[in-house]
Amino acid sequence: MHASEKEDAAALEYLHRRLFQMDAGIATVMTTQIPGQWERTHESDLDYSKAPLDSASSSQDFLETYKPHILLWAGGRLKPNLLKTASRSGTRLVLVNSQTKRNPIFARCYS
């Protein structure tokens, strides 16, 4: 999961808690650039990691480390290399809470 704003992070943390209630074996990693977000403590097994740089090798390393089944992206700048590498590996990609004001790529493509 990736959150670019505090509100997105809070929503994704809530989603993780609900998923964890249904399956305590779920492994979830959140990437974010939000200052102070790393220091928060959690009741469940939500891990934090820095998002990979937008390069093919960094993306590949990130995917090999975490082996995600789904990438859930909530706002912020998209990382084309990560998305391309994840898609090629069979990882499902989900974009949630996208607003064209916050995401100029989508504003140009879908307006």
N, C-alpha and C positions, 0 to 999 in steps of 0.2 A: 504494500500500500504506500502511496506517496501523497503527502499533504503539503500544500504550500502556504496555508494560512491556519491560524489557530482554530477557527471554526471548523475547517475541514479536518484538522487533526482530532478535534473533540468528537466529531461524527464518526471518524474511522476507528477511534478508540472504543466508542460505544459499539460499533459493528463488531469489532474484535471480541469485546466482552460477551456479546450475545452469541457469537459463533463458538466461543470457548465454553459457554454454558451448555451448548448442544454437543460439543465434542472436545473434551479436555485434552485430546491429543493433537489439536490443531496447532500448527506453528505459523506465527504471523510476524512479519517484519515490516516496520514502517520507516520510510525515509522521509526526511524533512530538512529544511534549512531554517526552521523557526528557532530563534535564539532561546535557550533555556529548555527547550523541549526534551533534550537528552537527559536532563537531570530528574525528570519526573519519575515517580515510582508508580507501579501498577500492581493490581491485585492478581492479574493473570500473566500469561507468558508472552506478552507483547515485547518484542525486541526492537531496538532502534539501530539503524545503520545510516551512514551517509550514502546518498544516491551516487551511483557511479558517474564518472566523467562521461561526457558524450563522445566516446570513442568505441570502436569495435572491440578492442582488447579489454577495456574496462568493463564494458557491458557483458562480454563473455565471462570474465572473471566473476562478476557479480552473480550472473545466472548459474554458474557452476558452483559457487559457494552456497547459494540459497535454494536452488532448484525449485523455483516457484511454479505452481500450477496455474496461478492467475496473477496478473499485474493489475492492480486497481489504482487508477490515477485520478486524484481529486485536485484539479487546478494546477496552476503553475506552468512553467515552460516544459513542453514535451521534449524528450530526448530521442531524436529520430534513430540513432544507432542502437539504443537500448530497445526501442520498440521493434525495430527491424530484426535484431538478433533474437529477441524473445519470440516474435512471431514465427521465425524460421525454426525455432526449437520446439514449437508446438504449444507454447505458453499462451493461454487465453488473455486477451487484452481488453480492459474495461475502462472507459473514461466516464467519470461521474462528476456532476456539479460543474460542468463546463459552462462558462459564460463567455460570449464572444468579446465582451469588453476586457475580460481578464486574459483572453487567449487570442491574440491577433492572428495567429495562423488560421484558426477556425473562422474568425471574422471574415478573412479574405476568401476562404474556400466555400463557406456555406451561407454567406449573406446574399 
